[in-house]
Amino acid sequence: MPLRLQPDQHYVEGIGYVIGDFTCRFNARSSQIRCAINPFGPCQDCSHYQQKPLED
């Protein structure tokens, strides 16, 4: 059976497949839910979006 990806599902090296906007600090880094604030999305135009701080 072929793998079915969500439209906003992306592969992140070292983590695997995640859904939602990975640049948002609230992203759950999960293949099941997007975030605690808006778990079912959509991420586009979400009023709670906050850019994730850069990691050193």
PDB file of N, CA, C and O in Angstrom:
ATOM      1  N   MET A   1       0.843  -1.179   0.000  1.00  0.00           N
ATOM      2  CA  MET A   1       0.000   0.000   0.000  1.00  0.00           C
ATOM      3  C   MET A   1       0.889   1.242   0.000  1.00  0.00           C
ATOM      4  O   MET A   1       1.776   1.348   0.846  1.00  0.00           O
ATOM      5  N   PRO A   2       0.682   2.176  -0.911  1.00  0.00           N
ATOM      6  CA  PRO A   2       1.514   3.374  -0.973  1.00  0.00           C
ATOM      7  C   PRO A   2       1.247   4.303   0.216  1.00  0.00           C
ATOM      8  O   PRO A   2       0.145   4.340   0.764  1.00  0.00           O
ATOM      9  N   LEU A   3       2.276   5.045   0.592  1.00  0.00           N
ATOM     10  CA  LEU A   3       2.175   5.999   1.684  1.00  0.00           C
ATOM     11  C   LEU A   3       1.345   7.193   1.243  1.00  0.00           C
ATOM     12  O   LEU A   3       1.632   7.800   0.212  1.00  0.00           O
ATOM     13  N   ARG A   4       0.314   7.536   2.015  1.00  0.00           N
ATOM     14  CA  ARG A   4      -0.514   8.704   1.708  1.00  0.00           C
ATOM     15  C   ARG A   4      -0.097   9.855   2.610  1.00  0.00           C
ATOM     16  O   ARG A   4      -0.164   9.755   3.835  1.00  0.00           O
ATOM     17  N   LEU A   5       0.329  10.933   2.001  1.00  0.00           N
ATOM     18  CA  LEU A   5       0.765  12.094   2.752  1.00  0.00           C
ATOM     19  C   LEU A   5      -0.353  13.130   2.819  1.00  0.00           C
ATOM     20  O   LEU A   5      -1.124  13.292   1.874  1.00  0.00           O
ATOM     21  N   GLN A   6      -0.427  13.821   3.941  1.00  0.00           N
ATOM     22  CA  GLN A   6      -1.335  14.951   4.076  1.00  0.00           C
ATOM     23  C   GLN A   6      -0.779  16.070   3.186  1.00  0.00           C
ATOM     24  O   GLN A   6       0.422  16.099   2.918  1.00  0.00           O
ATOM     25  N   PRO A   7      -1.629  16.981   2.729  1.00  0.00           N
ATOM     26  CA  PRO A   7      -1.119  18.075   1.889  1.00  0.00           C
ATOM     27  C   PRO A   7      -0.042  18.914   2.576  1.00  0.00           C
ATOM     28  O   PRO A   7       0.839  19.452   1.906  1.00  0.00           O
ATOM     29  N   ASP A   8      -0.103  19.029   3.896  1.00  0.00           N
ATOM     30  CA  ASP A   8       0.893  19.835   4.607  1.00  0.00           C
ATOM     31  C   ASP A   8       1.849  18.964   5.425  1.00  0.00           C
ATOM     32  O   ASP A   8       2.349  19.391   6.466  1.00  0.00           O
ATOM     33  N   GLN A   9       2.100  17.742   4.950  1.00  0.00           N
ATOM     34  CA  GLN A   9       3.022  16.834   5.620  1.00  0.00           C
ATOM     35  C   GLN A   9       4.392  16.936   4.960  1.00  0.00           C
ATOM     36  O   GLN A   9       4.505  16.922   3.734  1.00  0.00           O
ATOM     37  N   HIS A  10       5.425  17.040   5.782  1.00  0.00           N
ATOM     38  CA  HIS A  10       6.787  17.221   5.289  1.00  0.00           C
ATOM     39  C   HIS A  10       7.728  16.305   6.049  1.00  0.00           C
ATOM     40  O   HIS A  10       7.494  15.981   7.214  1.00  0.00           O
ATOM     41  N   TYR A  11       8.792  15.891   5.382  1.00  0.00           N
ATOM     42  CA  TYR A  11       9.815  15.084   6.037  1.00  0.00           C
ATOM     43  C   TYR A  11      10.873  16.014   6.607  1.00  0.00           C
ATOM     44  O   TYR A  11      11.397  16.872   5.897  1.00  0.00           O
ATOM     45  N   VAL A  12      11.188  15.848   7.890  1.00  0.00           N
ATOM     46  CA  VAL A  12      12.215  16.640   8.560  1.00  0.00           C
ATOM     47  C   VAL A  12      13.314  15.683   9.011  1.00  0.00           C
ATOM     48  O   VAL A  12      13.060  14.752   9.775  1.00  0.00           O
ATOM     49  N   GLU A  13      14.519  15.914   8.540  1.00  0.00           N
ATOM     50  CA  GLU A  13      15.661  15.072   8.869  1.00  0.00           C
ATOM     51  C   GLU A  13      15.824  14.956  10.382  1.00  0.00           C
ATOM     52  O   GLU A  13      15.831  15.965  11.086  1.00  0.00           O
ATOM     53  N   GLY A  14      15.953  13.741  10.876  1.00  0.00           N
ATOM     54  CA  GLY A  14      16.145  13.507  12.294  1.00  0.00           C
ATOM     55  C   GLY A  14      14.859  13.403  13.099  1.00  0.00           C
ATOM     56  O   GLY A  14      14.879  12.993  14.259  1.00  0.00           O
ATOM     57  N   ILE A  15      13.733  13.776  12.480  1.00  0.00           N
ATOM     58  CA  ILE A  15      12.443  13.718  13.177  1.00  0.00           C
ATOM     59  C   ILE A  15      11.486  12.779  12.464  1.00  0.00           C
ATOM     60  O   ILE A  15      10.801  11.982  13.107  1.00  0.00           O
ATOM     61  N   GLY A  16      11.432  12.866  11.145  1.00  0.00           N
ATOM     62  CA  GLY A  16      10.505  12.066  10.351  1.00  0.00           C
ATOM     63  C   GLY A  16       9.447  12.958   9.732  1.00  0.00           C
ATOM     64  O   GLY A  16       9.687  14.138   9.477  1.00  0.00           O
ATOM     65  N   TYR A  17       8.271  12.387   9.492  1.00  0.00           N
ATOM     66  CA  TYR A  17       7.191  13.156   8.879  1.00  0.00           C
ATOM     67  C   TYR A  17       6.442  13.957   9.924  1.00  0.00           C
ATOM     68  O   TYR A  17       6.071  13.430  10.973  1.00  0.00           O
ATOM     69  N   VAL A  18       6.221  15.224   9.639  1.00  0.00           N
ATOM     70  CA  VAL A  18       5.437  16.098  10.510  1.00  0.00           C
ATOM     71  C   VAL A  18       4.375  16.779   9.654  1.00  0.00           C
ATOM     72  O   VAL A  18       4.547  16.945   8.446  1.00  0.00           O
ATOM     73  N   ILE A  19       3.277  17.171  10.295  1.00  0.00           N
ATOM     74  CA  ILE A  19       2.256  17.924   9.581  1.00  0.00           C
ATOM     75  C   ILE A  19       2.195  19.328  10.150  1.00  0.00           C
ATOM     76  O   ILE A  19       2.568  19.570  11.298  1.00  0.00           O
ATOM     77  N   GLY A  20       1.724  20.236   9.335  1.00  0.00           N
ATOM     78  CA  GLY A  20       1.616  21.624   9.757  1.00  0.00           C
ATOM     79  C   GLY A  20       2.837  22.429   9.369  1.00  0.00           C
ATOM     80  O   GLY A  20       3.702  21.964   8.627  1.00  0.00           O
ATOM     81  N   ASP A  21       2.890  23.635   9.880  1.00  0.00           N
ATOM     82  CA  ASP A  21       3.965  24.576   9.573  1.00  0.00           C
ATOM     83  C   ASP A  21       5.092  24.385  10.583  1.00  0.00           C
ATOM     84  O   ASP A  21       4.985  24.812  11.732  1.00  0.00           O
ATOM     85  N   PHE A  22       6.158  23.748  10.150  1.00  0.00           N
ATOM     86  CA  PHE A  22       7.275  23.423  11.038  1.00  0.00           C
ATOM     87  C   PHE A  22       8.007  24.669  11.530  1.00  0.00           C
ATOM     88  O   PHE A  22       8.762  24.583  12.498  1.00  0.00           O
ATOM     89  N   THR A  23       7.805  25.831  10.889  1.00  0.00           N
ATOM     90  CA  THR A  23       8.467  27.049  11.330  1.00  0.00           C
ATOM     91  C   THR A  23       7.745  27.700  12.500  1.00  0.00           C
ATOM     92  O   THR A  23       8.257  28.657  13.080  1.00  0.00           O
ATOM     93  N   CYS A  24       6.555  27.198  12.862  1.00  0.00           N
ATOM     94  CA  CYS A  24       5.796  27.760  13.973  1.00  0.00           C
ATOM     95  C   CYS A  24       6.267  27.159  15.293  1.00  0.00           C
ATOM     96  O   CYS A  24       6.496  25.952  15.382  1.00  0.00           O
ATOM     97  N   ARG A  25       6.408  27.984  16.301  1.00  0.00           N
ATOM     98  CA  ARG A  25       6.880  27.498  17.603  1.00  0.00           C
ATOM     99  C   ARG A  25       5.895  26.550  18.259  1.00  0.00           C
ATOM    100  O   ARG A  25       6.285  25.792  19.148  1.00  0.00           O
ATOM    101  N   PHE A  26       4.627  26.563  17.851  1.00  0.00           N
ATOM    102  CA  PHE A  26       3.610  25.697  18.434  1.00  0.00           C
ATOM    103  C   PHE A  26       3.450  24.366  17.696  1.00  0.00           C
ATOM    104  O   PHE A  26       2.659  23.524  18.121  1.00  0.00           O
ATOM    105  N   ASN A  27       4.181  24.164  16.607  1.00  0.00           N
ATOM    106  CA  ASN A  27       4.072  22.911  15.865  1.00  0.00           C
ATOM    107  C   ASN A  27       4.412  21.749  16.779  1.00  0.00           C
ATOM    108  O   ASN A  27       5.397  21.799  17.516  1.00  0.00           O
ATOM    109  N   ALA A  28       3.594  20.695  16.734  1.00  0.00           N
ATOM    110  CA  ALA A  28       3.768  19.539  17.624  1.00  0.00           C
ATOM    111  C   ALA A  28       4.886  18.601  17.174  1.00  0.00           C
ATOM    112  O   ALA A  28       5.254  17.682  17.907  1.00  0.00           O
ATOM    113  N   ARG A  29       5.425  18.823  15.983  1.00  0.00           N
ATOM    114  CA  ARG A  29       6.457  17.945  15.429  1.00  0.00           C
ATOM    115  C   ARG A  29       5.971  16.502  15.448  1.00  0.00           C
ATOM    116  O   ARG A  29       6.669  15.595  15.903  1.00  0.00           O
ATOM    117  N   SER A  30       4.764  16.317  14.946  1.00  0.00           N
ATOM    118  CA  SER A  30       4.079  15.032  14.972  1.00  0.00           C
ATOM    119  C   SER A  30       3.457  14.746  13.613  1.00  0.00           C
ATOM    120  O   SER A  30       3.160  15.663  12.847  1.00  0.00           O
ATOM    121  N   SER A  31       3.264  13.474  13.324  1.00  0.00           N
ATOM    122  CA  SER A  31       2.559  13.098  12.098  1.00  0.00           C
ATOM    123  C   SER A  31       1.061  12.950  12.360  1.00  0.00           C
ATOM    124  O   SER A  31       0.299  12.635  11.446  1.00  0.00           O
ATOM    125  N   GLN A  32       0.638  13.176  13.609  1.00  0.00           N
ATOM    126  CA  GLN A  32      -0.756  13.005  13.998  1.00  0.00           C
ATOM    127  C   GLN A  32      -1.503  14.326  14.176  1.00  0.00           C
ATOM    128  O   GLN A  32      -2.627  14.467  13.694  1.00  0.00           O
ATOM    129  N   ILE A  33      -0.893  15.297  14.862  1.00  0.00           N
ATOM    130  CA  ILE A  33      -1.536  16.590  15.108  1.00  0.00           C
ATOM    131  C   ILE A  33      -0.586  17.719  14.727  1.00  0.00           C
ATOM    132  O   ILE A  33       0.632  17.540  14.715  1.00  0.00           O
ATOM    133  N   ARG A  34      -1.142  18.859  14.421  1.00  0.00           N
ATOM    134  CA  ARG A  34      -0.337  20.015  14.031  1.00  0.00           C
ATOM    135  C   ARG A  34       0.216  20.744  15.250  1.00  0.00           C
ATOM    136  O   ARG A  34       1.418  20.996  15.334  1.00  0.00           O
ATOM    137  N   CYS A  35      -0.667  21.084  16.201  1.00  0.00           N
ATOM    138  CA  CYS A  35      -0.244  21.795  17.403  1.00  0.00           C
ATOM    139  C   CYS A  35      -1.337  21.703  18.467  1.00  0.00           C
ATOM    140  O   CYS A  35      -2.440  21.238  18.182  1.00  0.00           O
ATOM    141  N   ALA A  36      -1.038  22.145  19.692  1.00  0.00           N
ATOM    142  CA  ALA A  36      -2.022  22.110  20.773  1.00  0.00           C
ATOM    143  C   ALA A  36      -3.090  23.180  20.590  1.00  0.00           C
ATOM    144  O   ALA A  36      -4.225  22.992  21.029  1.00  0.00           O
ATOM    145  N   ILE A  37      -2.760  24.278  19.963  1.00  0.00           N
ATOM    146  CA  ILE A  37      -3.693  25.390  19.797  1.00  0.00           C
ATOM    147  C   ILE A  37      -4.691  25.117  18.678  1.00  0.00           C
ATOM    148  O   ILE A  37      -5.882  25.392  18.824  1.00  0.00           O
ATOM    149  N   ASN A  38      -4.213  24.581  17.572  1.00  0.00           N
ATOM    150  CA  ASN A  38      -5.049  24.358  16.390  1.00  0.00           C
ATOM    151  C   ASN A  38      -4.718  22.972  15.821  1.00  0.00           C
ATOM    152  O   ASN A  38      -4.173  22.880  14.721  1.00  0.00           O
ATOM    153  N   PRO A  39      -5.037  21.885  16.555  1.00  0.00           N
ATOM    154  CA  PRO A  39      -4.555  20.550  16.187  1.00  0.00           C
ATOM    155  C   PRO A  39      -5.018  20.030  14.826  1.00  0.00           C
ATOM    156  O   PRO A  39      -4.323  19.221  14.211  1.00  0.00           O
ATOM    157  N   PHE A  40      -6.154  20.472  14.356  1.00  0.00           N
ATOM    158  CA  PHE A  40      -6.668  19.965  13.087  1.00  0.00           C
ATOM    159  C   PHE A  40      -6.467  20.938  11.933  1.00  0.00           C
ATOM    160  O   PHE A  40      -6.859  20.657  10.800  1.00  0.00           O
ATOM    161  N   GLY A  41      -5.853  22.089  12.225  1.00  0.00           N
ATOM    162  CA  GLY A  41      -5.500  23.046  11.191  1.00  0.00           C
ATOM    163  C   GLY A  41      -6.661  23.833  10.659  1.00  0.00           C
ATOM    164  O   GLY A  41      -7.748  23.803  11.236  1.00  0.00           O
ATOM    165  N   PRO A  42      -6.460  24.520   9.597  1.00  0.00           N
ATOM    166  CA  PRO A  42      -5.216  24.599   8.837  1.00  0.00           C
ATOM    167  C   PRO A  42      -4.221  25.571   9.476  1.00  0.00           C
ATOM    168  O   PRO A  42      -4.595  26.434  10.270  1.00  0.00           O
ATOM    169  N   CYS A  43      -2.968  25.413   9.116  1.00  0.00           N
ATOM    170  CA  CYS A  43      -1.935  26.313   9.629  1.00  0.00           C
ATOM    171  C   CYS A  43      -1.916  27.639   8.870  1.00  0.00           C
ATOM    172  O   CYS A  43      -1.601  28.689   9.432  1.00  0.00           O
ATOM    173  N   GLN A  44      -2.255  27.572   7.606  1.00  0.00           N
ATOM    174  CA  GLN A  44      -2.228  28.779   6.777  1.00  0.00           C
ATOM    175  C   GLN A  44      -3.159  29.830   7.370  1.00  0.00           C
ATOM    176  O   GLN A  44      -4.334  29.560   7.617  1.00  0.00           O
ATOM    177  N   ASP A  45      -2.635  31.016   7.594  1.00  0.00           N
ATOM    178  CA  ASP A  45      -3.362  32.158   8.131  1.00  0.00           C
ATOM    179  C   ASP A  45      -3.832  31.959   9.573  1.00  0.00           C
ATOM    180  O   ASP A  45      -4.773  32.628   9.999  1.00  0.00           O
ATOM    181  N   CYS A  46      -3.212  31.069  10.327  1.00  0.00           N
ATOM    182  CA  CYS A  46      -3.566  30.846  11.733  1.00  0.00           C
ATOM    183  C   CYS A  46      -3.202  32.096  12.538  1.00  0.00           C
ATOM    184  O   CYS A  46      -2.091  32.614  12.418  1.00  0.00           O
ATOM    185  N   SER A  47      -4.124  32.568  13.345  1.00  0.00           N
ATOM    186  CA  SER A  47      -3.883  33.790  14.123  1.00  0.00           C
ATOM    187  C   SER A  47      -2.919  33.558  15.283  1.00  0.00           C
ATOM    188  O   SER A  47      -2.471  34.525  15.900  1.00  0.00           O
ATOM    189  N   HIS A  48      -2.588  32.313  15.598  1.00  0.00           N
ATOM    190  CA  HIS A  48      -1.685  32.003  16.708  1.00  0.00           C
ATOM    191  C   HIS A  48      -0.244  31.761  16.254  1.00  0.00           C
ATOM    192  O   HIS A  48       0.621  31.456  17.075  1.00  0.00           O
ATOM    193  N   TYR A  49       0.013  31.894  14.962  1.00  0.00           N
ATOM    194  CA  TYR A  49       1.353  31.616  14.434  1.00  0.00           C
ATOM    195  C   TYR A  49       2.390  32.503  15.114  1.00  0.00           C
ATOM    196  O   TYR A  49       2.216  33.716  15.226  1.00  0.00           O
ATOM    197  N   GLN A  50       3.473  31.873  15.567  1.00  0.00           N
ATOM    198  CA  GLN A  50       4.649  32.580  16.064  1.00  0.00           C
ATOM    199  C   GLN A  50       5.870  31.854  15.497  1.00  0.00           C
ATOM    200  O   GLN A  50       6.000  30.636  15.617  1.00  0.00           O
ATOM    201  N   GLN A  51       6.750  32.624  14.882  1.00  0.00           N
ATOM    202  CA  GLN A  51       7.925  31.997  14.281  1.00  0.00           C
ATOM    203  C   GLN A  51       8.793  31.373  15.367  1.00  0.00           C
ATOM    204  O   GLN A  51       9.056  31.977  16.407  1.00  0.00           O
ATOM    205  N   LYS A  52       9.225  30.157  15.095  1.00  0.00           N
ATOM    206  CA  LYS A  52      10.086  29.417  16.017  1.00  0.00           C
ATOM    207  C   LYS A  52      11.420  30.137  16.114  1.00  0.00           C
ATOM    208  O   LYS A  52      11.985  30.514  15.088  1.00  0.00           O
ATOM    209  N   PRO A  53      11.950  30.341  17.343  1.00  0.00           N
ATOM    210  CA  PRO A  53      13.266  30.983  17.484  1.00  0.00           C
ATOM    211  C   PRO A  53      14.352  30.130  16.842  1.00  0.00           C
ATOM    212  O   PRO A  53      14.258  28.902  16.835  1.00  0.00           O
ATOM    213  N   LEU A  54      15.360  30.762  16.316  1.00  0.00           N
ATOM    214  CA  LEU A  54      16.484  30.056  15.728  1.00  0.00           C
ATOM    215  C   LEU A  54      17.253  29.320  16.811  1.00  0.00           C
ATOM    216  O   LEU A  54      17.501  29.857  17.890  1.00  0.00           O
ATOM    217  N   GLU A  55      17.630  28.074  16.507  1.00  0.00           N
ATOM    218  CA  GLU A  55      18.406  27.283  17.459  1.00  0.00           C
ATOM    219  C   GLU A  55      19.878  27.468  17.190  1.00  0.00           C
ATOM    220  O   GLU A  55      20.299  27.503  16.034  1.00  0.00           O
ATOM    221  N   ASP A  56      20.663  27.586  18.233  1.00  0.00           N
ATOM    222  CA  ASP A  56      22.112  27.757  18.081  1.00  0.00           C
ATOM    223  C   ASP A  56      22.798  26.439  17.906  1.00  0.00           C
ATOM    224  O   ASP A  56      24.020  26.394  17.763  1.00  0.00           O
TER     225      ASP A  56
END
